[in-house]
């Protein structure tokens, strides 16, 4: 059986992707078992399904079973317009004696995990010469980005992640600092 010949760097980074996906699937499952909020539990299980699909695609590609050039993209569910502005934000102090994670902590951990996955995925894609590996990493990065936005929406709705807003006059002043007129230059 002839194996795909990958570059060392792209092969090792894809191994890292597979290990990360496996760990994140388990992390999501543990967090889902601790949450009290059915909506959060549903989001976590939907993320698990998306990550399992990406995991299997990566393993199949590495084992020379191939994947299509267009790995599947996670179907993000946009549920509402973001709430902009602060509404009595409050942050509880951390509990070093905690026996169970709060829904706010769970959603924060999951958000940060997906943000990191999106960043790493694009970084790894940039190191790939093989077009299928490159596309796999790009798709996984986009999936992480979509999952991060989905969990962020949940957090924003619950008031866990509020978005500060600048005063209108501040935004207007900053926007007026830009000029669309370009100097007339000769390029050689």
C-alpha positions in Angstrom: 0.0 0.0 0.0 1.5 3.3 -1.1 1.2 6.1 1.5 0.7 9.8 0.7 4.0 11.5 1.0 3.5 14.6 3.1 6.0 17.2 4.1 7.2 16.7 7.7 5.9 20.0 8.9 2.4 19.6 7.4 2.2 16.0 8.6 3.1 16.9 12.2 0.7 19.8 12.3 -2.1 17.6 11.0 -1.3 15.1 13.7 -1.6 18.0 16.2 -5.0 18.9 14.6 -6.3 15.3 15.2 -5.1 15.2 18.8 -6.6 18.6 19.4 -9.9 17.6 17.9 -10.0 14.4 20.0 -9.3 16.4 23.2 -11.9 19.0 22.4 -14.6 16.4 21.7 -13.9 15.0 25.2 -13.8 18.5 26.7 -17.2 19.4 25.2 -18.7 16.1 26.4 -17.5 16.7 30.0 -18.8 20.3 29.9 -22.1 19.2 28.5 -22.5 16.8 31.4 -22.0 19.6 33.9 -24.2 22.3 32.4 -27.6 23.2 33.8 -28.7 25.1 30.7 -30.4 22.9 28.0 -29.6 25.4 25.3 -25.9 25.3 26.1 -26.0 21.5 26.3 -27.6 21.4 22.8 -24.9 23.8 21.4 -22.1 21.6 22.9 -23.5 18.4 21.4 -23.9 20.1 18.0 -20.2 21.2 18.3 -19.2 17.6 19.1 -21.0 16.3 16.0 -19.2 18.9 13.8 -15.8 18.1 15.4 -16.3 14.3 15.1 -16.9 14.8 11.3 -13.7 16.9 11.0 -11.8 14.3 13.1 -12.8 11.5 10.8 -12.0 13.5 7.7 -8.5 14.2 9.0 -7.9 10.6 10.0 -9.0 9.3 6.6 -6.8 11.8 4.8 -3.8 10.8 6.9 -4.4 7.1 6.4 -4.5 7.6 2.6 -8.2 7.0 2.3 -8.6 10.5 1.0 -11.3 13.1 1.5 -13.1 15.3 -0.9 -11.3 18.6 -1.7 -14.1 20.3 0.1 -14.4 19.0 3.7 -17.7 19.8 5.2 -18.2 23.1 7.0 -20.0 23.3 10.3 -23.5 24.7 9.9 -23.6 27.6 12.4 -26.9 28.6 13.7 -27.2 32.4 14.0 -29.9 33.0 16.5 -30.1 36.8 17.1 -28.5 40.2 16.5 -25.7 40.8 19.0 -26.6 43.0 22.0 -24.3 46.0 22.0 -23.7 48.0 25.1 -23.3 47.2 28.7 -26.1 46.3 31.0 -24.9 46.2 34.6 -22.0 43.8 33.9 -20.9 41.8 36.9 -18.2 39.2 37.2 -18.2 36.7 40.0 -14.8 36.0 41.6 -13.3 32.7 40.7 -14.0 29.8 43.1 -10.8 27.9 43.8 -12.9 25.3 45.7 -15.4 24.6 42.8 -16.5 21.0 42.3 -18.5 21.8 39.2 -18.1 24.5 36.5 -20.8 27.2 36.1 -22.5 27.6 32.7 -20.6 30.9 32.3 -17.3 29.2 32.9 -18.1 26.4 30.6 -19.1 28.7 27.8 -15.9 30.8 28.4 -13.7 27.7 28.1 -15.5 26.5 25.0 -15.3 30.0 23.4 -11.6 30.3 24.1 -11.0 26.7 22.8 -12.7 27.5 19.5 -10.9 30.9 19.1 -7.5 29.1 19.6 -8.6 26.4 17.1 -9.4 29.0 14.5 -6.1 30.7 14.9 -4.0 27.5 14.9 -6.0 26.1 12.0 -5.1 29.0 9.7 -1.5 29.0 10.9 -1.2 25.3 10.1 -2.9 25.8 6.7 -0.3 28.3 5.8 2.4 25.7 6.4 0.8 23.0 4.1 2.0 22.3 0.6 -0.5 19.5 0.0 -3.7 21.0 -1.3 -6.0 18.5 0.6 -4.2 19.0 3.9 -4.3 22.8 3.4 -8.1 22.7 2.7 -8.7 20.5 5.7 -6.9 23.0 8.0 -8.7 25.9 6.5 -12.1 24.2 6.8 -11.3 23.2 10.4 -10.3 26.8 11.2 -13.6 28.1 9.7 -15.5 25.6 11.6 -13.9 26.7 14.9 -14.6 30.3 14.0 -18.3 29.5 13.4 -18.5 27.5 16.6 -16.8 30.3 18.5 -19.4 32.8 17.1 -22.2 30.5 18.0 -21.1 30.1 21.6 -20.4 33.8 21.8 -24.0 34.5 20.7 -25.2 32.4 23.5 -22.9 34.2 26.0 -24.0 37.6 24.7 -27.7 36.7 25.0 -27.1 35.5 28.6 -25.2 38.6 29.5 -21.9 36.6 30.1 -20.1 38.5 27.3 -21.3 42.0 26.9 -19.9 44.3 24.2 -18.9 47.8 25.3 -19.8 50.6 22.9 -18.0 53.9 22.2 -20.0 57.1 22.3 -21.4 58.1 18.9 -19.3 61.3 18.7 -16.2 59.3 19.4 -16.9 56.8 16.6 -17.8 59.6 14.2 -14.6 61.5 15.0 -12.5 58.4 14.5 -14.2 57.5 11.2 -13.7 61.0 9.9 -10.0 60.6 10.4 -9.9 58.4 7.3 -9.6 59.9 3.8 -10.6 58.1 0.6 -8.7 60.5 -1.7 -5.4 59.1 -2.7 -2.5 61.3 -3.7 -1.9 61.3 -7.5 1.3 59.3 -7.7 3.2 58.0 -10.7 4.2 54.3 -10.4 7.1 53.0 -12.3 
